[in-house]
Amino acid sequence: MKVGTSYFRGCLLGGAAADARGFGEKEGGRVLVSDNTQMTCFTVDGLIWADERAIRRGVYAYIPCLFYSYQKWYYTQTGSLADKNYEFILNGEILDWEDLFARRGSGRTSIDALAGSIGNKYGTIKNSINNSNACGSVTRTAPIGLYFWKNPETAFRIGMESSALTHGHRDALLAAGFFAAFTAFAIQGREPEECAEATLELLKKHEDHKALSSKIEQAIMLAGSPDSAVKAMSRIGGGYTADEAIALALFLILRYKDDFDGAVNTATGFGGNTDSVPPIVGNAIGALYGQDVIPRKWLYELELVDLIKHGADLMLERVDAGLLEE
């Protein structure tokens, strides 16, 4: 098993470093991250919050805690609360990090969904909040795979349910579940191809999987083809929808394996969604190969590094303590 600090940090730092590469902005000597990394940090917050709550009350509530953590993110981006009854969320360590209040190209899907989720009502798998298949449902999901690495099937389910908080299209939910489970398999120490095949098996157990399954199978096939990376990626799509984003990321993970630099640079230069595909690639390669796979120069001036390391270490402590068993 590869569970350890290097792999938890590698997953989260890898996603942030790749995200910053795609975002392409600097300020005050820092390399900035986008809302993809911000929401990933709030996913970590929600999972840890759920665990702490379970210690006190004996009941896990992953999805409500993730919902309220995403409402914290909404607050950082808008300066307001969707519902005055959510004032209790303003307590918490994560809101002490001022950099999280920077507004970074926030996707309207998540903002609008969270704004409309009042009275403790939010999107679920059965009650869709909208029909969005945007890729923001996937880019924040890696921490779920880290937390539930022992049970990728649980990671898949929680990934779907977390996606449903802001995205309603079935493919968006399945893509988020796929990425959470893939990350869990990666932390188990499996090779990328094994992770892909095992996660594809889980995907096919779900209703309405065929459209996404077809994309995933296409990505696996193209990864071994003689086509150039950019040509192969053009056959998959632009990556603006969740199904295309996860398929493109999977292609790059399988094609480049532990070549973090090559995979991320291709993700940021293929001509499609260069904001959202890179962080998915970075998360996965970091989870597969550990922190050392990330070029050190990419981390020197990266924004939020200390918070990301802190979150990764807190999650690992929970896993080591066995507190996240369902």
Residue frames as qw, qx, qy, qz and C-alpha x, y, z in Angstrom:
[[0.000, 0.886, 0.463, 0.000, 0.00, 0.00, 0.00],
 [0.446, 0.365, 0.004, 0.817, 1.21, 3.52, -0.79],
 [0.301, -0.874, -0.316, -0.213, -0.87, 5.38, 1.78],
 [0.620, -0.336, -0.172, 0.687, 1.34, 8.05, 3.29],
 [0.075, -0.773, -0.105, 0.622, 2.15, 11.72, 3.46],
 [0.181, -0.298, 0.565, 0.748, 3.85, 11.81, 0.05],
 [0.068, 0.314, 0.836, 0.444, 0.78, 10.47, -1.75],
 [0.047, -0.793, -0.573, 0.204, -1.85, 12.53, 0.06],
 [0.123, -0.739, 0.089, 0.656, 0.20, 15.68, -0.37],
 [0.244, -0.130, 0.694, 0.665, 1.13, 14.64, -3.90],
 [0.143, 0.570, 0.781, 0.215, -2.52, 14.38, -4.88],
 [0.044, -0.897, -0.382, 0.217, -3.56, 17.77, -3.53],
 [0.231, -0.692, 0.277, 0.625, -0.37, 19.67, -4.36],
 [0.343, 0.035, 0.743, 0.573, -0.29, 18.07, -7.81],
 [0.164, 0.721, 0.656, 0.153, -3.80, 19.30, -8.52],
 [0.121, -0.915, -0.142, 0.359, -3.01, 22.80, -7.29],
 [0.341, -0.489, 0.468, 0.652, 0.27, 23.07, -9.20],
 [0.283, 0.251, 0.765, 0.522, -1.39, 21.91, -12.41],
 [0.051, 0.836, 0.542, -0.062, -4.37, 24.19, -11.78],
 [0.193, -0.818, 0.072, 0.538, -2.06, 27.19, -11.40],
 [0.349, -0.182, 0.643, 0.657, -0.31, 26.23, -14.62],
 [0.181, 0.520, 0.742, 0.382, -3.61, 26.27, -16.47],
 [0.097, -0.886, -0.387, 0.237, -4.87, 29.41, -14.72],
 [0.617, 0.384, 0.143, 0.672, -1.70, 31.21, -15.73],
 [0.082, -0.896, -0.063, -0.432, -1.78, 34.21, -13.40],
 [0.611, -0.076, -0.436, 0.657, 0.76, 35.65, -10.94],
 [0.212, -0.868, -0.128, -0.430, 0.45, 38.31, -8.26],
 [0.411, -0.818, 0.324, -0.240, 2.93, 39.62, -5.74],
 [0.065, 0.555, -0.828, 0.040, 5.48, 36.97, -6.56],
 [0.538, -0.006, 0.792, -0.290, 2.96, 34.15, -6.14],
 [0.209, 0.001, -0.806, -0.554, 1.63, 31.71, -8.71],
 [0.506, -0.014, 0.318, -0.802, -2.14, 31.79, -8.30],
 [0.129, 0.175, 0.974, 0.062, -4.67, 28.98, -8.24],
 [0.332, -0.242, -0.422, -0.808, -8.22, 29.08, -9.58],
 [0.656, -0.249, 0.226, -0.676, -11.55, 28.27, -7.99],
 [0.854, 0.083, -0.501, -0.115, -10.86, 24.59, -8.81],
 [0.500, 0.150, -0.664, 0.536, -8.24, 24.45, -6.07],
 [0.270, -0.273, 0.344, -0.857, -10.28, 26.65, -3.75],
 [0.808, -0.146, -0.088, -0.564, -13.21, 24.25, -3.93],
 [0.775, 0.112, -0.603, 0.154, -10.90, 21.28, -3.45],
 [0.166, 0.241, -0.604, 0.741, -9.74, 22.89, -0.20],
 [0.533, -0.172, 0.232, -0.795, -13.37, 23.24, 0.88],
 [0.861, -0.003, -0.442, -0.252, -13.97, 19.57, 0.02],
 [0.516, 0.151, -0.686, 0.490, -11.18, 18.71, 2.45],
 [0.176, -0.217, 0.414, -0.866, -12.79, 20.99, 5.02],
 [0.731, -0.132, -0.114, -0.660, -16.18, 19.33, 4.63],
 [0.822, 0.027, -0.569, -0.004, -14.84, 15.81, 5.03],
 [0.352, 0.145, -0.642, 0.666, -12.83, 16.68, 8.12],
 [0.384, -0.203, 0.210, -0.876, -15.85, 18.53, 9.53],
 [0.825, -0.111, -0.338, -0.438, -17.99, 15.42, 8.99],
 [0.698, 0.057, -0.651, 0.293, -15.46, 13.30, 10.81],
 [0.092, 0.175, -0.522, 0.830, -15.21, 15.67, 13.77],
 [0.589, -0.179, 0.001, -0.788, -18.99, 15.81, 13.96],
 [0.833, -0.057, -0.515, -0.194, -19.17, 12.01, 13.99],
 [0.445, 0.114, -0.687, 0.563, -16.77, 11.84, 16.92],
 [0.185, -0.116, 0.390, -0.895, -19.07, 14.16, 18.88],
 [0.655, 0.059, 0.120, -0.744, -22.43, 12.76, 17.80],
 [0.512, -0.087, 0.854, -0.024, -21.71, 9.25, 16.53],
 [0.633, 0.594, 0.493, -0.066, -23.35, 9.90, 13.13],
 [0.388, -0.138, 0.445, 0.795, -21.62, 10.66, 9.84],
 [0.366, 0.810, 0.380, -0.256, -23.08, 13.38, 7.62],
 [0.537, -0.110, 0.407, 0.730, -20.67, 13.73, 4.72],
 [0.234, 0.537, 0.536, 0.608, -23.00, 15.39, 2.25],
 [0.211, -0.928, -0.302, -0.051, -24.51, 18.00, 4.60],
 [0.526, -0.669, 0.134, 0.507, -21.02, 18.91, 5.79],
 [0.470, 0.080, 0.487, 0.732, -19.76, 19.18, 2.21],
 [0.086, 0.775, 0.503, 0.372, -22.77, 21.33, 1.37],
 [0.323, -0.927, -0.134, 0.133, -22.05, 23.74, 4.20],
 [0.570, -0.418, 0.307, 0.637, -18.35, 23.83, 3.31],
 [0.356, 0.367, 0.526, 0.679, -19.27, 24.76, -0.25],
 [0.118, -0.909, -0.367, -0.159, -21.51, 27.43, 1.24],
 [0.502, -0.696, 0.092, 0.505, -18.37, 28.74, 2.99],
 [0.471, 0.015, 0.484, 0.738, -16.74, 28.93, -0.44],
 [0.109, 0.734, 0.534, 0.406, -19.82, 30.78, -1.73],
 [0.334, -0.904, -0.185, 0.194, -19.37, 33.26, 1.09],
 [0.530, -0.449, 0.282, 0.662, -15.69, 33.83, 0.22],
 [0.355, 0.210, 0.583, 0.700, -16.62, 34.52, -3.39],
 [0.053, -0.687, -0.516, -0.509, -19.68, 36.75, -2.88],
 [0.080, 0.221, -0.401, 0.885, -19.28, 38.26, 0.58],
 [0.599, -0.183, 0.104, -0.773, -22.80, 37.14, 1.46],
 [0.298, -0.025, 0.934, -0.196, -24.70, 34.10, 2.71],
 [0.235, -0.193, -0.757, -0.579, -27.30, 32.29, 0.63],
 [0.552, -0.609, -0.509, -0.255, -29.46, 32.04, 3.75],
 [0.168, -0.725, 0.346, -0.571, -29.16, 34.04, 6.96],
 [0.875, -0.397, 0.154, -0.228, -29.59, 30.79, 8.86],
 [0.901, 0.242, -0.181, 0.312, -26.21, 29.68, 7.57],
 [0.049, -0.901, 0.300, -0.311, -24.35, 32.11, 9.82],
 [0.812, -0.491, 0.315, -0.008, -23.02, 29.20, 11.87],
 [0.895, 0.296, 0.087, 0.322, -20.70, 28.27, 8.99],
 [0.239, 0.889, -0.197, 0.338, -18.65, 31.40, 9.54],
 [0.555, -0.666, 0.492, -0.078, -16.82, 29.65, 12.35],
 [0.964, 0.138, 0.180, 0.135, -14.00, 27.40, 11.26],
 [0.566, -0.500, 0.340, 0.560, -10.28, 27.33, 10.67],
 [0.566, 0.312, 0.529, 0.550, -10.46, 27.41, 6.88],
 [0.135, 0.906, 0.316, 0.246, -11.96, 30.92, 6.81],
 [0.449, -0.799, 0.127, 0.379, -8.84, 32.22, 8.54],
 [0.579, -0.049, 0.495, 0.645, -6.97, 31.78, 5.24],
 [0.191, 0.697, 0.084, -0.686, -7.36, 35.16, 3.57],
 [0.006, 0.313, -0.698, -0.644, -6.17, 33.94, 0.17],
 [0.163, 0.327, 0.926, 0.097, -9.33, 31.86, -0.14],
 [0.196, 0.735, 0.429, -0.487, -11.36, 35.07, -0.37],
 [0.005, -0.413, 0.485, 0.770, -9.76, 35.94, -3.71],
 [0.713, 0.461, 0.343, -0.402, -12.31, 35.69, -6.51],
 [0.203, -0.431, 0.753, 0.453, -10.89, 33.46, -9.19],
 [0.353, 0.157, -0.680, -0.623, -13.04, 32.89, -12.23],
 [0.395, 0.047, 0.794, -0.460, -15.80, 31.31, -10.19],
 [0.066, -0.172, -0.859, -0.477, -17.98, 29.02, -12.32],
 [0.434, -0.162, -0.013, -0.886, -21.55, 30.25, -12.52],
 [0.679, -0.189, -0.657, -0.268, -22.98, 26.75, -12.15],
 [0.527, -0.222, -0.675, 0.467, -21.73, 26.30, -8.60],
 [0.015, -0.005, -0.253, 0.967, -22.36, 29.91, -7.60],
 [0.499, -0.155, -0.276, -0.807, -25.95, 29.84, -8.87],
 [0.682, -0.227, -0.686, -0.109, -26.71, 26.42, -7.38],
 [0.432, -0.189, -0.609, 0.637, -25.38, 27.39, -3.96],
 [0.127, -0.068, 0.087, -0.986, -27.17, 30.75, -4.07],
 [0.609, -0.180, -0.358, -0.685, -30.45, 28.95, -4.62],
 [0.628, -0.156, -0.752, 0.126, -29.90, 26.32, -1.93],
 [0.209, -0.412, 0.344, -0.818, -31.75, 27.94, 0.95],
 [0.775, -0.285, 0.141, -0.546, -33.59, 26.44, 3.88],
 [0.458, -0.395, 0.796, -0.022, -31.05, 23.61, 4.08],
 [0.831, 0.397, 0.369, -0.126, -32.27, 22.29, 0.74],
 [0.040, -0.651, 0.602, 0.461, -29.73, 21.28, -1.87],
 [0.701, 0.380, -0.444, -0.408, -29.35, 19.14, -4.95],
 [0.637, -0.272, 0.713, -0.111, -29.36, 15.36, -4.62],
 [0.130, -0.116, 0.882, 0.438, -29.05, 12.45, -7.02],
 [0.149, 0.501, 0.852, 0.032, -32.83, 12.00, -7.01],
 [0.088, 0.914, 0.362, -0.160, -33.72, 15.71, -6.98],
 [0.608, 0.235, 0.168, 0.739, -31.51, 17.50, -9.49],
 [0.158, -0.692, -0.210, 0.673, -30.76, 21.13, -8.81],
 [0.337, 0.702, -0.249, -0.576, -30.20, 21.86, -12.53],
 [0.935, 0.308, 0.176, 0.011, -29.17, 20.03, -15.68],
 [0.130, 0.885, -0.440, -0.083, -25.54, 21.11, -15.74],
 [0.973, 0.050, 0.022, 0.222, -22.84, 18.78, -17.04],
 [0.199, 0.893, -0.330, 0.232, -20.06, 21.31, -16.44],
 [0.759, 0.210, -0.532, 0.312, -16.68, 19.95, -15.36],
 [0.141, -0.580, 0.442, -0.670, -16.64, 21.77, -12.02],
 [0.881, -0.313, 0.022, -0.354, -18.35, 18.70, -10.59],
 [0.945, 0.104, -0.206, 0.230, -15.11, 16.76, -11.08],
 [0.442, 0.613, -0.336, 0.562, -12.26, 19.17, -10.34],
 [0.323, -0.614, 0.395, -0.602, -12.99, 19.36, -6.58],
 [0.912, -0.185, -0.129, -0.344, -13.48, 15.63, -6.02],
 [0.608, 0.387, -0.647, 0.248, -10.02, 14.12, -5.41],
 [0.165, -0.411, 0.655, -0.613, -10.11, 14.47, -1.59],
 [0.842, -0.094, 0.148, -0.511, -13.08, 12.12, -1.48],
 [0.880, 0.277, -0.384, 0.022, -10.93, 9.40, -3.05],
 [0.264, 0.464, -0.656, 0.533, -8.21, 10.04, -0.48],
 [0.480, -0.318, 0.465, -0.673, -10.63, 9.76, 2.44],
 [0.880, 0.037, 0.291, -0.373, -12.29, 6.60, 1.18],
 [0.305, 0.583, -0.718, -0.226, -9.26, 4.90, -0.33],
 [0.281, -0.142, 0.932, -0.179, -10.12, 1.63, 1.42],
 [0.422, 0.458, 0.768, -0.147, -13.49, 1.50, -0.30],
 [0.081, -0.098, 0.447, 0.886, -13.51, 2.91, -3.85],
 [0.111, -0.511, -0.776, -0.352, -17.18, 2.01, -4.20],
 [0.251, -0.768, -0.450, 0.380, -18.01, 4.34, -1.31],
 [0.243, -0.412, 0.199, 0.855, -15.75, 6.97, -2.85],
 [0.048, 0.241, 0.690, 0.681, -17.75, 6.64, -6.09],
 [0.195, -0.695, -0.686, -0.088, -21.06, 7.12, -4.29],
 [0.296, -0.736, -0.236, 0.561, -19.94, 10.08, -2.19],
 [0.250, -0.181, 0.403, 0.861, -18.35, 11.60, -5.30],
 [0.033, -0.457, -0.704, -0.542, -21.68, 11.43, -7.08],
 [0.284, -0.773, -0.554, 0.121, -23.62, 12.82, -4.13],
 [0.339, -0.572, -0.028, 0.746, -21.17, 15.69, -3.71],
 [0.167, 0.059, 0.537, 0.825, -21.47, 16.54, -7.38],
 [0.104, -0.611, -0.729, -0.292, -25.26, 16.61, -7.13],
 [0.253, -0.639, -0.374, 0.622, -25.01, 19.52, -4.69],
 [0.034, 0.650, -0.125, -0.749, -24.31, 21.85, -7.62],
 [0.243, 0.315, -0.679, -0.617, -24.61, 19.86, -10.86],
 [0.712, 0.101, 0.421, -0.554, -27.65, 17.92, -11.98],
 [0.712, 0.436, -0.426, -0.349, -26.74, 16.09, -15.19],
 [0.972, -0.196, 0.118, -0.052, -26.25, 12.36, -14.77],
 [0.799, 0.409, -0.177, 0.404, -22.92, 12.41, -16.60],
 [0.023, 0.746, -0.356, 0.562, -21.61, 15.08, -14.23],
 [0.738, -0.502, 0.305, -0.332, -22.45, 12.90, -11.24],
 [0.990, 0.058, 0.069, 0.105, -20.94, 9.77, -12.77],
 [0.576, 0.625, -0.257, 0.460, -17.77, 11.60, -13.84],
 [0.245, -0.715, 0.416, -0.505, -17.27, 12.90, -10.29],
 [0.894, -0.301, 0.268, -0.196, -17.84, 9.43, -8.89],
 [0.902, 0.353, -0.094, 0.231, -15.41, 7.99, -11.40],
 [0.336, 0.697, -0.378, 0.508, -12.65, 10.41, -10.42],
 [0.525, -0.615, 0.401, -0.431, -13.16, 9.87, -6.69],
 [0.970, -0.107, 0.211, -0.062, -12.96, 6.09, -7.12],
 [0.754, 0.535, -0.195, 0.328, -9.96, 6.33, -9.48],
 [0.006, 0.748, -0.443, 0.494, -8.13, 8.36, -6.84],
 [0.766, -0.433, 0.366, -0.303, -8.96, 5.75, -4.20],
 [0.975, 0.172, 0.065, 0.121, -7.57, 2.96, -6.38],
 [0.484, 0.712, -0.299, 0.411, -4.46, 5.06, -7.06],
 [0.307, -0.700, 0.472, -0.439, -3.78, 5.46, -3.34],
 [0.942, -0.193, 0.232, -0.147, -4.06, 1.68, -2.98],
 [0.382, -0.561, 0.648, 0.348, -0.91, 1.39, -5.06],
 [0.743, 0.392, 0.537, 0.081, -2.36, 0.16, -8.34],
 [0.349, -0.068, 0.466, 0.810, -0.92, 1.00, -11.74],
 [0.284, 0.300, -0.032, -0.910, -2.80, 3.61, -13.81],
 [0.434, 0.040, -0.713, -0.549, -4.22, 1.01, -16.19],
 [0.286, -0.261, -0.898, 0.210, -5.48, -1.08, -13.28],
 [0.068, 0.356, 0.427, -0.829, -7.10, 1.99, -11.72],
 [0.362, 0.213, -0.323, -0.848, -8.84, 2.80, -14.99],
 [0.454, -0.068, -0.824, -0.332, -10.18, -0.71, -15.54],
 [0.224, -0.297, -0.824, 0.428, -11.28, -1.17, -11.92],
 [0.156, 0.354, 0.275, -0.880, -13.07, 2.19, -11.89],
 [0.398, 0.117, -0.537, -0.735, -14.71, 1.44, -15.23],
 [0.340, -0.212, -0.916, -0.020, -16.15, -1.73, -13.68],
 [0.051, -0.415, -0.614, 0.670, -17.68, 0.34, -10.88],
 [0.234, 0.270, -0.152, -0.921, -19.04, 2.85, -13.38],
 [0.384, -0.010, -0.745, -0.546, -20.85, 0.12, -15.30],
 [0.174, -0.324, -0.881, 0.296, -22.79, -0.84, -12.18],
 [0.107, 0.438, 0.337, -0.827, -24.63, 2.48, -12.31],
 [0.459, 0.677, 0.574, -0.044, -27.68, 3.39, -14.33],
 [0.364, 0.927, 0.091, -0.017, -27.23, 5.51, -17.44],
 [0.551, -0.613, 0.379, 0.419, -23.49, 4.84, -17.56],
 [0.789, 0.335, 0.413, 0.306, -23.18, 4.10, -21.25],
 [0.340, 0.916, 0.009, 0.213, -22.36, 7.59, -22.50],
 [0.261, -0.855, 0.444, -0.064, -19.57, 8.08, -19.98],
 [0.819, -0.205, 0.518, 0.135, -18.38, 4.47, -20.24],
 [0.737, 0.584, 0.235, 0.247, -17.98, 4.98, -23.99],
 [0.135, 0.942, -0.225, 0.207, -15.85, 8.09, -23.39],
 [0.556, -0.650, 0.517, -0.028, -13.69, 6.30, -20.83],
 [0.861, 0.082, 0.467, 0.185, -13.17, 3.31, -23.12],
 [0.558, 0.792, 0.056, 0.241, -12.25, 5.67, -25.94],
 [0.132, -0.908, 0.371, -0.140, -9.66, 7.39, -23.72],
 [0.735, -0.390, 0.551, 0.067, -8.13, 4.05, -22.71],
 [0.819, 0.391, 0.358, 0.222, -7.93, 2.96, -26.35],
 [0.383, 0.890, -0.043, 0.243, -6.44, 6.22, -27.55],
 [0.431, -0.818, 0.379, 0.021, -3.80, 6.26, -24.80],
 [0.695, -0.251, 0.618, 0.270, -2.17, 3.29, -26.49],
 [0.676, 0.674, 0.288, 0.079, -2.62, 4.53, -30.05],
 [0.639, 0.020, 0.169, 0.750, 0.18, 5.94, -32.24],
 [0.104, 0.855, 0.303, 0.407, -1.69, 9.23, -32.63],
 [0.244, 0.325, -0.340, 0.848, -0.08, 12.35, -31.21],
 [0.112, -0.361, -0.714, 0.589, -1.52, 13.43, -27.86],
 [0.219, 0.337, 0.075, -0.913, -3.20, 16.52, -29.28],
 [0.419, 0.068, -0.645, -0.636, -4.74, 14.62, -32.20],
 [0.336, -0.240, -0.907, 0.081, -6.04, 11.89, -29.91],
 [0.032, -0.366, -0.555, 0.746, -7.47, 14.46, -27.51],
 [0.297, 0.188, -0.223, -0.909, -9.33, 16.21, -30.31],
 [0.438, -0.126, -0.807, -0.375, -11.23, 12.96, -30.87],
 [0.274, -0.356, -0.794, 0.409, -12.38, 12.93, -27.24],
 [0.078, -0.872, -0.444, -0.193, -13.56, 16.54, -27.11],
 [0.188, 0.724, -0.151, 0.646, -12.75, 19.93, -25.67],
 [0.464, -0.098, -0.678, 0.562, -13.12, 19.06, -22.00],
 [0.195, -0.298, 0.107, -0.928, -15.77, 21.62, -21.13],
 [0.794, -0.324, -0.170, -0.485, -18.23, 19.00, -19.96],
 [0.599, -0.548, 0.543, -0.216, -17.58, 16.65, -17.06],
 [0.946, 0.113, 0.303, 0.020, -17.51, 13.50, -19.20],
 [0.666, 0.676, -0.125, 0.290, -15.01, 14.97, -21.67],
 [0.107, -0.836, 0.437, -0.315, -12.85, 16.45, -18.91],
 [0.731, -0.414, 0.529, -0.121, -12.45, 13.16, -17.04],
 [0.915, 0.315, 0.222, 0.121, -11.86, 11.25, -20.28],
 [0.448, 0.808, -0.234, 0.304, -9.19, 13.71, -21.45],
 [0.338, -0.740, 0.517, -0.267, -7.52, 13.61, -18.05],
 [0.888, -0.157, 0.429, -0.048, -7.55, 9.81, -18.06],
 [0.797, 0.573, -0.003, 0.191, -5.98, 9.78, -21.52],
 [0.195, 0.829, -0.394, 0.346, -3.12, 11.99, -20.29],
 [0.615, -0.558, 0.504, -0.236, -2.63, 9.97, -17.11],
 [0.930, 0.061, 0.359, 0.046, -2.33, 6.76, -19.11],
 [0.678, 0.689, -0.051, 0.253, -0.23, 8.27, -21.90],
 [0.202, 0.780, -0.389, 0.448, 2.30, 10.11, -19.68],
 [0.796, -0.287, -0.489, 0.211, 2.18, 8.05, -16.45],
 [0.572, -0.631, -0.217, 0.476, 4.75, 9.58, -14.05],
 [0.384, 0.191, 0.189, 0.883, 5.79, 12.38, -16.44],
 [0.061, -0.729, -0.512, 0.451, 3.98, 15.10, -14.50],
 [0.069, -0.539, 0.206, 0.814, 5.55, 17.91, -16.50],
 [0.003, 0.023, -0.762, -0.647, 4.66, 16.36, -19.85],
 [0.050, -0.524, -0.849, -0.051, 1.10, 15.48, -18.87],
 [0.065, -0.756, -0.396, 0.518, 0.27, 18.88, -17.40],
 [0.061, -0.461, 0.332, 0.821, 1.94, 20.86, -20.15],
 [0.021, -0.178, -0.823, -0.539, -0.08, 18.92, -22.72],
 [0.089, -0.643, -0.744, 0.156, -3.23, 19.53, -20.68],
 [0.075, -0.751, -0.176, 0.632, -2.57, 23.26, -20.71],
 [0.001, -0.513, 0.449, 0.731, -1.73, 23.44, -24.39],
 [0.330, 0.187, 0.888, 0.262, -4.11, 21.17, -26.30],
 [0.095, -0.135, -0.404, -0.900, -6.53, 23.95, -27.26],
 [0.432, -0.533, -0.662, -0.302, -9.56, 22.92, -25.22],
 [0.514, -0.811, -0.101, -0.262, -10.48, 23.50, -21.58],
 [0.603, 0.336, -0.477, 0.544, -7.04, 24.24, -20.22],
 [0.302, -0.552, 0.336, -0.701, -8.49, 25.47, -16.92],
 [0.790, -0.288, 0.254, -0.478, -10.14, 22.28, -15.73],
 [0.944, 0.190, -0.270, 0.017, -8.35, 19.31, -17.29],
 [0.396, 0.551, -0.570, 0.463, -4.92, 20.12, -15.73],
 [0.372, -0.477, 0.550, -0.576, -5.97, 19.92, -12.05],
 [0.948, -0.040, 0.102, -0.299, -7.62, 16.54, -12.59],
 [0.807, 0.417, -0.357, 0.219, -4.42, 15.27, -14.21],
 [0.141, 0.598, -0.551, 0.565, -2.27, 16.75, -11.43],
 [0.683, -0.377, 0.360, -0.511, -4.40, 15.24, -8.66],
 [0.986, 0.076, 0.000, -0.147, -4.26, 11.79, -10.20],
 [0.708, 0.468, -0.405, 0.339, -0.55, 11.67, -11.05],
 [0.100, -0.595, 0.529, -0.597, 0.30, 13.02, -7.59],
 [0.808, -0.270, 0.303, -0.427, -1.84, 10.29, -6.00],
 [0.960, 0.246, -0.133, -0.002, -0.25, 7.61, -8.17],
 [0.755, 0.350, -0.276, 0.481, 3.41, 8.57, -7.72],
 [0.583, -0.574, -0.306, 0.487, 3.66, 10.88, -4.72],
 [0.061, -0.953, -0.059, 0.290, 4.81, 14.41, -4.08],
 [0.445, -0.505, 0.477, 0.565, 8.28, 13.93, -5.56],
 [0.512, 0.396, 0.640, 0.414, 6.80, 13.53, -9.05],
 [0.134, 0.955, 0.263, 0.012, 5.89, 17.24, -9.04],
 [0.566, 0.441, -0.122, 0.686, 8.73, 19.46, -10.29],
 [0.436, -0.489, -0.438, 0.615, 9.94, 21.37, -7.24],
 [0.139, -0.022, 0.124, 0.982, 10.06, 24.66, -9.10],
 [0.279, -0.468, -0.593, -0.593, 6.29, 24.41, -9.58],
 [0.547, -0.630, -0.544, 0.089, 5.76, 24.58, -5.81],
 [0.460, -0.004, -0.258, 0.849, 8.18, 27.37, -4.86],
 [0.092, 0.026, 0.097, -0.991, 5.75, 30.26, -5.24],
 [0.302, -0.364, -0.782, -0.405, 2.47, 28.34, -5.40],
 [0.390, -0.383, 0.147, -0.825, -0.41, 29.94, -3.55],
 [0.804, -0.309, 0.067, -0.504, -2.01, 28.09, -0.61],
 [0.598, 0.305, -0.732, 0.116, 0.77, 25.49, -0.30],
 [0.022, -0.220, 0.756, -0.616, 0.69, 25.54, 3.50],
 [0.657, 0.030, 0.276, -0.701, -3.09, 25.13, 3.64],
 [0.819, 0.265, -0.397, -0.318, -2.98, 22.28, 1.11],
 [0.427, 0.288, -0.802, 0.301, -0.28, 20.42, 3.04],
 [0.273, -0.148, 0.614, -0.726, -2.18, 20.99, 6.28],
 [0.773, 0.108, 0.047, -0.624, -5.37, 19.58, 4.79],
 [0.744, 0.292, -0.592, -0.101, -3.60, 16.55, 3.33],
 [0.239, 0.267, -0.802, 0.478, -1.94, 15.80, 6.65],
 [0.482, -0.079, 0.456, -0.744, -5.20, 16.15, 8.59],
 [0.844, 0.167, -0.200, -0.468, -6.92, 13.71, 6.26],
 [0.612, 0.304, -0.718, 0.132, -4.09, 11.22, 6.59],
 [0.100, -0.232, 0.719, -0.648, -4.35, 11.45, 10.38],
 [0.707, 0.027, 0.222, -0.671, -8.04, 10.58, 10.13],
 [0.830, 0.275, -0.430, -0.225, -7.36, 7.65, 7.85],
 [0.383, 0.342, -0.778, 0.361, -4.57, 6.36, 10.09],
 [0.275, -0.146, 0.635, -0.707, -6.85, 6.62, 13.09],
 [0.054, -0.236, -0.953, -0.182, -9.54, 4.63, 11.29],
 [0.168, 0.377, 0.485, -0.771, -12.14, 7.30, 11.93],
 [0.402, 0.341, -0.261, -0.809, -13.61, 7.35, 8.45],
 [0.003, 0.083, 0.985, 0.153, -14.98, 3.83, 8.33],
 [0.530, -0.151, -0.184, -0.814, -18.63, 3.68, 7.39]]
